[in-house]
């Protein structure tokens, strides 16, 4: 369970395994399922690495594959092919019992719907204590852990309140506390701000940042909301079942000593050498079907298969006048 066949083969060959130092590794990950007799490829050879202690957002349009990826990483779904590892756990090779242990020990999960996160007839403190009780933690330790997490997330005053007595933002922060009750190494959040207004969303996202900063928990947020990316260190965009681009934020110190956060968007080249060009680039240069590649001294050029036909100035003016 702790070492995949791929890892063993690469070690024998003398080459380091892809992402051997990362906490989360997806290597050529494929997930195919049947929908009304039609084969759907939700993930099409996706590559992804997440390091220990990172705060990462995975964004993409509906149907891009981000929810399928989250289901695989959280142990709720089994991939069709490829390689996926979280910590020492090989998610391709786990038995049913190991999958349950993985979800209890390694990962925490926050759903978009608050009703799925909290037991309605238990208080916030009792909700946080419940997964600890299932894990065999003593009563006194359960109470201390619940109080610590609720205070960390700024809702210690909700300890004795049931979900129906809390606001949506308070419920989601309580849900984060529940997900962290057994001290998982990774916290997954599926659209955690999808049902909240902007101000409340900021409070929940700040709670996730606090957890990442104070507890060192690796946090992966899946969302379609691009504004979430402003609250994380790295944003990974998924399109058509593959990672397409990343926005990396770095702190830059100016000459006067002031610090500024600089965001840089980078395209992602997968292990097969594939790069997804942005739609606006393809449309601007009419890049369709076959393209020409040229290896330059310091970069690779991408050219249309055929030269673009640019109308003569006189013809362009005639076409413009005719369109009026």
N, C-alpha and C positions, 0 to 999 in steps of 0.2 A: 504493500500500500504506500510505503514511504518513498519508493523509487520506481519510476516508470520504466518500461522496457526500452523506450526511446533514450532515456537518460543513460541506461546501462550500455547501450550500443555506442552512443557517442563517447562515453568515457573510455570504452575499449579502443575506439578509433583514435583517442588522444585529443579529441576536440571537445571544448566545453559545451554542455547542453544549452540550448536556447533558453535564455532567461534563468539560468541556474541560481542566480542570486536574488531573483525577484520573489515577492510573496505570492503574486497571482500571475500565472502563465497560461495564455491561450495560444496554441500553436496550430495554425491551419484548421481552426475549429469549424466543424460543419454540423448543422442541425436541419434535418429534413423531416417533415411530417405530412400526413395526408389530411386534406380538408375537402370534404364532399367529393371524394374520389380524385382530387387533383393533388399532385405532389408539389409542395411548397418548400423552397429552400430558404429558411429564415436566416441561417448563417452560412456564408459561402467562403470558407477558408479564412476566417477572421484571426488576426494576430493581435495580441494585447499583452503588455507587461505592466504590472503595478508593483511598486516597491513598498516595503514595510514603512508604515507611518505616513503614507501619502493621503491627500484629500483630493479625490478625482471625481469629475462629473462626466458622465457619458450621455451625450445628446444626440438626437436624431428625430426625424419625422416619424409619424405613425407608420408602422410596417417596415421600419429600417432594420429591425432585428435587435434593438437594445433591450426590450423586455425579455426576449428569448435568451439573450446573453445573461441577464440577471438571474433568470430561472435556473440556468445551467450552473452558474457560479454559486448560487445559494443552495444547490443540492436538490432543488425541486424538480429538475428535469435532467435527462441523460442525453448527452450529445450523440450524434450519429457517427462522427468520425473526427480525427484529429487528436489533439492532446490538450488536456486542461488540468492544471494543478493549482491548489491553494494551500500554501504552507507545505506540510508533508503529505497532504491528502491527494491521491490520484483519483479524480472524479470519474474517470473512465472505467476504473477497475473496482470501485467500491461495491460491497454487498448491501443489501437492504438495511441490515443492522448497522453497518459502518456509516451508511448515509444518515441514519438517525443520530448516531453519535457525532458525526460531523456537524450537523445542524445545531446540536445542543452545545458543543464545546468550542467550535472554531468560528462560527459566524452568528451575527445577530441580524434581524430583518425588521424593517419598518415599512408597512404598507401605506398606500395612498389613502385608503378608506380607514378612518380612525376606528370604526367599529370592528375591524379585523385585528387591531393591535391590542385592545384592552377588553377585559372581562367587565361587562356593564355593572354587575352587582358588587364588584370589589372596589375598594378605594385605590388611589394611585399607589400608595405604599404597599398595599396588599398585592396589586398587580405586579409590582417589581419583585416582591418576595416570592411570587408563585413559581417562576422558573428556577429560582434558587432552591425552593423546597423540593422540586422534582429532581434536582441535581444532588440532593442529600445534604445541603448546607444547613447548619444549625440555626435555631430560631433567632438567637441574639445577633449572630453574624448577618442574617437576612435583614433584620431591622436596621442595622448600622449601614449596610450596603445600600438599602433603599433610600435612607435619609441622605447619604452622601451623594447619590446620583441625582436625586430630585433637587438638592441644594445646588449642585454643580450646574444644572440646567435652568436654574432660576425659578423653580416652582415648588420650593420646599413648603410653601403655604398650602399647596394642593394635596399634601400627604393623606389627609383624611377625607378628601372629596372623591366622589364617584365620577366616572366619565361624564354623566349627564349634568353634573354641576360645574364642569369646566368648559372653557372656550375651546374652539378648534385648535388654536395654537398651543394652548396648555395641554390638550389631549395628545398632540403630536410630540411635544417635548416629553410627556410622560411615556409615550410609546418608545422614544429613543432610550429612556431610562430602562424600560422593560427589556429592550433588545440588548442592553449592556449589562444586564443583571448578572450574568455568569462570566463576565470579563472575556468576551470573544476577541480574537485578534482582528477580525474584519467586521465592519458594519455596512450592510447594504440597505439603501433607502430607495424605494420605488415611488417616484413622483411624490415626495413627502410634502410638497407645497401645492399640489394640484388643486386642492379644494380650499385654499386660503387666499386672503387678500394680500396685497403687496407688503404692507407693514408687518402683518403676522408672519408672512413667508420669511421676511428678513430675520425675525426673532428665531424661527425654527432653524434657518441656515446658520445663524450665529451659534445656536446650540450645537450643531454638528461640528462647527469649527472649534468650539470650546472642547468638545469631546476629543477631537483629533489632537488639539494642542496640549491639553492637560493630561489625558490618559494615554496618548500615543497610539490610539486605535486607528487602524487604516479604515478610511471611509470612502465608499463608492456610491455616488448618487446618480441614479438614472432619471432623466427628465427630458421633456420636449421644450422646456422653458429656457431660452438662451440667457436670460438674466441671471440664472443660477451660476453660470460660469464665472461671474464676477466675484463669487465668494470662495472659489476653490483655487488650488495651485495649478491644476492642469485640466483641460477640457478635451475629451476625445470625442470626435464626431463619427457617427456610423452612418453609412449609406449603402443600401442594397446588400446588407449582410456582411460588410467589411468595414474596417476602420479606414476613414478617408482623410482625416486631417486632425491635427492637435493644436490647441492654443496653450502655450507654456508661459507662465508668469514668473518673472524674475525680479528681484529687488536690485535696483541700480543706484549706486551712490554717486551723486554729482560732485563736481569739483569743490562746491561750497559746503559739502558734508551732508546735504539733504538727501533723503532717500525717496526714490520713486519706483513704483511698480510698472515694469515694462512688459507688455503682452506681445507675443510673436506667434503668428499662425504658420504652421508648417504642414506640408503634405506628408502623408505616411506611405512609405514603401514597404510592402509586406515581404514575407520571406521568399515569395516567388518572383519578386522584382516588379510587382504591379503597383501603379500609382494612379489614383483617381484625380483627374483634372477637374477643377471647378467648372460648373456649367457655363458661367459667364466667359471663361477663357475659351472653351470649345466653340461657343457661339460667335465670339469676336473674331476668331481665326478660321471659322468653318471647319473645325476638326471633326470629321465624321469618318468612321470606318478605319481604313488604313492611314497611317501617318509615317513620316520619315524621322528617324533618329540620327543625330550626329554627335559623336563623342568629341568634345572640345577639350582644351587643356585643363579647364577647371570646372566644367559643367557639361550637361547633356542638353542638346537642342531638340525641340519637337517641331516638325514642319508638316503642313498639309501634304497629302499625297500629290496634289496638283496645285500649281500656282493659282492664287486668287485672281479672278478676272475683275480688274478695276476699270469702270467705264471712263472714256475720254471726257475731258472737261465740258466740251460742247454737248455730248450725249447726256452727261449728268444734269446739265442745266435744262435740256429739253425734257428729260424725264421728270425733273422737279416741277417745271411749269405745267406739264401735263397732269400732274397729280393735284394741282390746285383747283 
